Amino acid sequence: MKFISTRDKNRVVTFKEAVFQGLSPEGGLFVPDSTPDLSKLYAGMTADTPFNESAIQLTAAVMKDEMDRETAARIINRAYYFKPEIVDAGNDIFIEELFHGPSSAFKDFGACFLAASMEEFLQSDNRKAIILTATSGDTGSAVAQAFFDKKNIDVVILYPSGRVSPLQEKQLTTLGKNVRALEVKGSFDDCQRMVKQIFTSPDMKYLPLTSANSINLGRLFPQSFYYMYAYNQLKAKYKNIVFCVPSGNFGNLTAGVLDWCWGMPVKEFIAATNLNNEVPLYLESGKYEPHPSFKTYSNAMDVGDPSNFERLRYIFNDDYKKMGQMIKGAWVSNEDTLKAIKDFYAEKKMFIDPHTAVGYVASCRYREKYQPKDTAIVSLSTAHPGKFLEVVEEATGKHPALPPNLEKLLKLEKHSVVVDNTAEALKEYLKKTF
Ligand SMILES: *Cc1c(COP(=O)(O)O)cnc(C)c1O
């Protein structure tokens, strides 16, 4: 398989090239250039197939022109010491917890695979890379943890001083070694602008700079693994599987759609959003109206113009009716999000975070509306409840514990370099450091 740009099908790249380029030069996103039929591979796995083994098989099949099984196994086994956990929530709804990785959010599945792939490719080519990225909090911590201590890779992360949560700041600034945190005297937008300017600066071309942002194919592809894993766990017990995906930039959902394209039996997807409901509205009317994002309790999903929507449109030939046959939209208000966290705790003595709650509400509504027979609804859980303490506390009156790996961080000392919010300041830092 090769990969092509959503905006230019003559722009053909390998997986390796897509990983280091991130975005296609004309601004498109990389998508598979063909649709292999892997239905036999999916059918051959069972509930006993370990997560890593299933991921190795899928990677070796999809990337067979580029990597053998041993290479795929090296990458996967370096990326994942963690796996999804599936919790039966009753009424044929299953919560698939994706937060058992280093930053306690589902983005670890993408970031860890990307980091392990880059390390593999750089070592075999004997070259180095510098990851330069701006963060408003969550993405940066997944990237920092994933790339920590990887060979031939340096990481520079810019974050807005005083505008990320104390825990997020610890996640960025306590790692050390190859991970450097720059505390920018400015906003997240300043950080993003500075990074962009460096990438387009002719006098910085001498540095092997690369990005690791969420549109990178190396982060998208591995998110297909946990859909396959849930399918493997549930297929013996249920005839149909529906996936419900709390969505912001729609990378998560797009990865599930890839599994379906490659022959994994999925009945339907539910695209669950908060008040930023431009995609659910599009699925109803065919009209896409992006907007500045609204602030909600599920802030990692506060996106008014999702970047991966372009990939979804490409996959469904820009036909909203075709997309609507496979993807049902649902959006959930702040009040209903809070109520779901509260009710879930009251019934099951278990905390869920606000993003997971949006998905859970959408799953329950779907079940009530369609009463599907012999159908498991897998509701993806994207973050550990301890990462969104304030909202969970407001809903339940209780204080969820942080996961132990994050609790440890709070005691470590912060190391950051403060810089002005100009591209010049960043240039000077990079020239001095590398
Ligand atoms: C990023 C994120 C999402 C949204 O995922 P997309 O792939 O952008 O749709 C949902 N929940 C959490 C906790 C996230 O960090």
The ligand as an SDF file (V2000), in Angstrom:
LIG
                    3D

 15 15  0  0  0  0  0  0  0  0999 V2000
   -8.1380   14.3890   21.6080 C   0  0  0  0  0  0  0  0  0  0  0  0
   -9.2000   13.8910   22.4950 C   0  0  0  0  0  0  0  0  0  0  0  0
  -10.4960   13.5620   22.0160 C   0  0  0  0  0  0  0  0  0  0  0  0
  -10.8950   13.7760   20.5700 C   0  0  0  0  0  0  0  0  0  0  0  0
  -10.2780   12.8800   19.6970 O   0  0  0  0  0  0  0  0  0  0  0  0
  -10.2260   13.2020   18.1340 P   0  0  0  0  0  0  0  0  0  0  0  0
   -9.4080   12.1250   17.5410 O   0  0  0  0  0  0  0  0  0  0  0  0
   -9.6050   14.5630   18.0080 O   0  0  0  0  0  0  0  0  0  0  0  0
  -11.6460   13.1880   17.6400 O   0  0  0  0  0  0  0  0  0  0  0  0
  -11.4250   13.0310   22.8930 C   0  0  0  0  0  0  0  0  0  0  0  0
  -11.1320   12.8740   24.2110 N   0  0  0  0  0  0  0  0  0  0  0  0
   -9.9180   13.1740   24.7070 C   0  0  0  0  0  0  0  0  0  0  0  0
   -9.6650   12.9880   26.1590 C   0  0  0  0  0  0  0  0  0  0  0  0
   -8.9170   13.6960   23.8850 C   0  0  0  0  0  0  0  0  0  0  0  0
   -7.7150   14.0150   24.3990 O   0  0  0  0  0  0  0  0  0  0  0  0
  1  2  1  0
  2  3  1  0
  2 14  2  0
  3  4  1  0
  3 10  2  0
  4  5  1  0
  5  6  1  0
  6  7  2  0
  6  8  1  0
  6  9  1  0
 10 11  1  0
 11 12  2  0
 12 13  1  0
 12 14  1  0
 14 15  1  0
M  END
$$$$
